[in-house]
């Protein structure tokens, strides 16, 4: 009986080794968990807030005020309702932009404004009249200090104005290029 007992124990050990090998094999060969694509659903929101974006030296680049902001983690974008942006150059506010809606893409490289967009120049002296641009949509690249659109715009300075379809603006140089269908209205000064 001694040999039969050892043979039974040996057979039991072999069966346990096979069973445990099968268990470990099934654990390792489980289908990998698929990473579910994130849906375009906000992960947080803010109401009636103010936020300032700084450059590498700690100076303000632009400030955002809005009634509502939603952040979407799938593409790291933000959607804003009734935003007002203030753009700074050398710590001085130089332009503001407001719209019904805005979308800020990842890293803040581009800001898409739409619905009653108004881009206003801020002057630090009362000698000149500021420029005010209105459009249905406008893209602003804050790091490059550029604004552009392909929609119809109206640029007004006092009682003078220019109508155009599309424009590109370098806000740091107060330089605007009109793209097509440009018309202007100029009022001669009285003497």
One Martini backbone bead per residue (centre of mass of N, CA, C, O) as a GRO file, in nm:
protein
  191
    1UNK     BB    1   0.050   0.066  -0.011
    2UNK     BB    2   0.277   0.268  -0.036
    3UNK     BB    3   0.282   0.301  -0.345
    4UNK     BB    4  -0.015   0.390  -0.381
    5UNK     BB    5   0.002   0.638  -0.205
    6UNK     BB    6   0.227   0.786  -0.364
    7UNK     BB    7   0.079   0.779  -0.635
    8UNK     BB    8  -0.168   0.946  -0.543
    9UNK     BB    9  -0.013   1.196  -0.452
   10UNK     BB   10   0.128   1.248  -0.721
   11UNK     BB   11  -0.133   1.275  -0.887
   12UNK     BB   12  -0.247   1.512  -0.723
   13UNK     BB   13  -0.012   1.710  -0.777
   14UNK     BB   14  -0.037   1.711  -1.083
   15UNK     BB   15  -0.330   1.809  -1.093
   16UNK     BB   16  -0.276   2.074  -0.939
   17UNK     BB   17  -0.070   2.187  -1.141
   18UNK     BB   18  -0.256   2.191  -1.382
   19UNK     BB   19  -0.482   2.364  -1.257
   20UNK     BB   20  -0.304   2.611  -1.182
   21UNK     BB   21  -0.202   2.660  -1.467
   22UNK     BB   22  -0.481   2.712  -1.588
   23UNK     BB   23  -0.553   2.951  -1.408
   24UNK     BB   24  -0.312   3.133  -1.482
   25UNK     BB   25  -0.368   3.131  -1.784
   26UNK     BB   26  -0.655   3.259  -1.769
   27UNK     BB   27  -0.561   3.521  -1.639
   28UNK     BB   28  -0.349   3.612  -1.862
   29UNK     BB   29  -0.580   3.558  -2.111
   30UNK     BB   30  -0.743   3.776  -2.069
   31UNK     BB   31  -0.913   4.014  -2.173
   32UNK     BB   32  -0.848   4.317  -2.228
   33UNK     BB   33  -0.919   4.614  -2.123
   34UNK     BB   34  -1.105   4.839  -2.264
   35UNK     BB   35  -1.077   5.162  -2.368
   36UNK     BB   36  -1.302   5.385  -2.324
   37UNK     BB   37  -1.443   5.624  -2.486
   38UNK     BB   38  -1.490   5.935  -2.432
   39UNK     BB   39  -1.735   6.135  -2.371
   40UNK     BB   40  -1.906   6.443  -2.443
   41UNK     BB   41  -1.872   6.523  -2.113
   42UNK     BB   42  -1.884   6.700  -1.847
   43UNK     BB   43  -1.677   6.728  -1.540
   44UNK     BB   44  -1.713   7.048  -1.519
   45UNK     BB   45  -1.827   7.361  -1.360
   46UNK     BB   46  -1.889   7.717  -1.397
   47UNK     BB   47  -2.002   8.016  -1.221
   48UNK     BB   48  -1.939   8.322  -1.222
   49UNK     BB   49  -1.633   8.391  -1.339
   50UNK     BB   50  -1.270   8.440  -1.288
   51UNK     BB   51  -0.982   8.427  -1.517
   52UNK     BB   52  -0.618   8.406  -1.535
   53UNK     BB   53  -0.375   8.417  -1.788
   54UNK     BB   54  -0.038   8.334  -1.792
   55UNK     BB   55   0.277   8.369  -1.844
   56UNK     BB   56   0.604   8.271  -1.783
   57UNK     BB   57   0.641   8.556  -1.602
   58UNK     BB   58   0.337   8.632  -1.471
   59UNK     BB   59   0.179   8.769  -1.689
   60UNK     BB   60  -0.093   8.879  -1.834
   61UNK     BB   61  -0.277   8.775  -2.118
   62UNK     BB   62  -0.571   8.678  -2.005
   63UNK     BB   63  -0.919   8.733  -1.932
   64UNK     BB   64  -1.200   8.563  -1.778
   65UNK     BB   65  -1.555   8.610  -1.819
   66UNK     BB   66  -1.844   8.415  -1.702
   67UNK     BB   67  -2.144   8.247  -1.656
   68UNK     BB   68  -2.036   7.975  -1.814
   69UNK     BB   69  -1.858   7.655  -1.764
   70UNK     BB   70  -1.732   7.375  -1.962
   71UNK     BB   71  -1.561   7.067  -1.922
   72UNK     BB   72  -1.384   6.844  -2.158
   73UNK     BB   73  -1.190   6.552  -2.138
   74UNK     BB   74  -1.163   6.429  -2.432
   75UNK     BB   75  -1.038   6.740  -2.547
   76UNK     BB   76  -0.983   6.979  -2.345
   77UNK     BB   77  -1.238   7.160  -2.345
   78UNK     BB   78  -1.422   7.480  -2.353
   79UNK     BB   79  -1.745   7.610  -2.262
   80UNK     BB   80  -1.897   7.934  -2.308
   81UNK     BB   81  -2.109   8.178  -2.148
   82UNK     BB   82  -2.088   8.501  -2.178
   83UNK     BB   83  -1.808   8.611  -2.264
   84UNK     BB   84  -1.512   8.795  -2.133
   85UNK     BB   85  -1.225   8.929  -2.284
   86UNK     BB   86  -0.894   9.022  -2.169
   87UNK     BB   87  -0.620   9.181  -2.320
   88UNK     BB   88  -0.261   9.169  -2.278
   89UNK     BB   89   0.016   9.418  -2.282
   90UNK     BB   90   0.236   9.482  -2.063
   91UNK     BB   91   0.000   9.500  -1.832
   92UNK     BB   92  -0.209   9.602  -2.059
   93UNK     BB   93  -0.514   9.675  -2.156
   94UNK     BB   94  -0.621   9.647  -2.517
   95UNK     BB   95  -0.852   9.419  -2.530
   96UNK     BB   96  -1.190   9.314  -2.606
   97UNK     BB   97  -1.412   9.020  -2.582
   98UNK     BB   98  -1.743   8.930  -2.695
   99UNK     BB   99  -2.010   8.677  -2.647
  100UNK     BB  100  -2.226   8.418  -2.636
  101UNK     BB  101  -1.986   8.222  -2.730
  102UNK     BB  102  -1.724   7.976  -2.636
  103UNK     BB  103  -1.415   7.807  -2.745
  104UNK     BB  104  -1.157   7.624  -2.582
  105UNK     BB  105  -0.876   7.486  -2.657
  106UNK     BB  106  -0.625   7.317  -2.606
  107UNK     BB  107  -0.397   7.528  -2.438
  108UNK     BB  108  -0.522   7.807  -2.553
  109UNK     BB  109  -0.460   7.866  -2.866
  110UNK     BB  110  -0.782   7.878  -2.916
  111UNK     BB  111  -1.060   8.108  -2.979
  112UNK     BB  112  -1.412   8.061  -3.017
  113UNK     BB  113  -1.638   8.293  -3.142
  114UNK     BB  114  -2.007   8.336  -3.101
  115UNK     BB  115  -2.236   8.555  -3.119
  116UNK     BB  116  -2.210   8.867  -3.098
  117UNK     BB  117  -1.929   8.990  -3.173
  118UNK     BB  118  -1.694   9.194  -2.971
  119UNK     BB  119  -1.414   9.401  -3.062
  120UNK     BB  120  -1.222   9.605  -2.836
  121UNK     BB  121  -1.049   9.886  -2.799
  122UNK     BB  122  -0.796  10.001  -2.569
  123UNK     BB  123  -0.739  10.321  -2.451
  124UNK     BB  124  -0.506  10.546  -2.264
  125UNK     BB  125  -0.646  10.777  -2.432
  126UNK     BB  126  -0.857  11.056  -2.540
  127UNK     BB  127  -0.753  11.124  -2.839
  128UNK     BB  128  -0.865  10.857  -2.937
  129UNK     BB  129  -1.049  10.626  -3.124
  130UNK     BB  130  -1.181  10.335  -3.095
  131UNK     BB  131  -1.204  10.012  -3.202
  132UNK     BB  132  -1.494   9.829  -3.346
  133UNK     BB  133  -1.577   9.487  -3.375
  134UNK     BB  134  -1.815   9.303  -3.573
  135UNK     BB  135  -1.951   8.960  -3.547
  136UNK     BB  136  -2.040   8.617  -3.562
  137UNK     BB  137  -1.727   8.537  -3.585
  138UNK     BB  138  -1.419   8.443  -3.394
  139UNK     BB  139  -1.062   8.411  -3.394
  140UNK     BB  140  -0.830   8.358  -3.122
  141UNK     BB  141  -0.467   8.407  -3.069
  142UNK     BB  142  -0.318   8.490  -2.781
  143UNK     BB  143  -0.007   8.423  -2.820
  144UNK     BB  144  -0.013   8.594  -3.110
  145UNK     BB  145  -0.225   8.831  -3.123
  146UNK     BB  146  -0.476   8.712  -3.295
  147UNK     BB  147  -0.735   8.779  -3.549
  148UNK     BB  148  -1.009   8.589  -3.717
  149UNK     BB  149  -1.219   8.580  -4.025
  150UNK     BB  150  -1.494   8.489  -4.271
  151UNK     BB  151  -1.691   8.681  -4.187
  152UNK     BB  152  -1.882   8.935  -4.139
  153UNK     BB  153  -1.786   9.282  -4.092
  154UNK     BB  154  -1.749   9.559  -3.850
  155UNK     BB  155  -1.559   9.861  -3.854
  156UNK     BB  156  -1.539  10.101  -3.591
  157UNK     BB  157  -1.464  10.472  -3.590
  158UNK     BB  158  -1.685  10.625  -3.481
  159UNK     BB  159  -1.842  10.727  -3.789
  160UNK     BB  160  -1.657  10.524  -3.904
  161UNK     BB  161  -1.656  10.253  -4.160
  162UNK     BB  162  -1.612   9.891  -4.221
  163UNK     BB  163  -1.688   9.652  -4.469
  164UNK     BB  164  -1.654   9.286  -4.456
  165UNK     BB  165  -1.514   8.973  -4.574
  166UNK     BB  166  -1.308   8.924  -4.370
  167UNK     BB  167  -1.020   8.895  -4.139
  168UNK     BB  168  -0.699   9.026  -4.013
  169UNK     BB  169  -0.541   9.059  -3.684
  170UNK     BB  170  -0.296   9.265  -3.518
  171UNK     BB  171  -0.318   9.362  -3.195
  172UNK     BB  172  -0.024   9.477  -3.139
  173UNK     BB  173  -0.047   9.679  -3.420
  174UNK     BB  174  -0.327   9.765  -3.523
  175UNK     BB  175  -0.369   9.549  -3.766
  176UNK     BB  176  -0.580   9.530  -4.066
  177UNK     BB  177  -0.709   9.272  -4.282
  178UNK     BB  178  -0.898   9.265  -4.567
  179UNK     BB  179  -1.037   9.018  -4.782
  180UNK     BB  180  -1.348   9.105  -4.880
  181UNK     BB  181  -1.590   9.309  -4.970
  182UNK     BB  182  -1.499   9.616  -4.941
  183UNK     BB  183  -1.633   9.885  -4.741
  184UNK     BB  184  -1.668  10.247  -4.692
  185UNK     BB  185  -1.713  10.504  -4.428
  186UNK     BB  186  -1.653  10.861  -4.450
  187UNK     BB  187  -1.622  11.140  -4.238
  188UNK     BB  188  -1.585  11.457  -4.269
  189UNK     BB  189  -1.446  11.707  -4.124
  190UNK     BB  190  -1.514  11.989  -3.966
  191UNK     BB  191  -1.427  12.354  -3.994
   0.00000   0.00000   0.00000
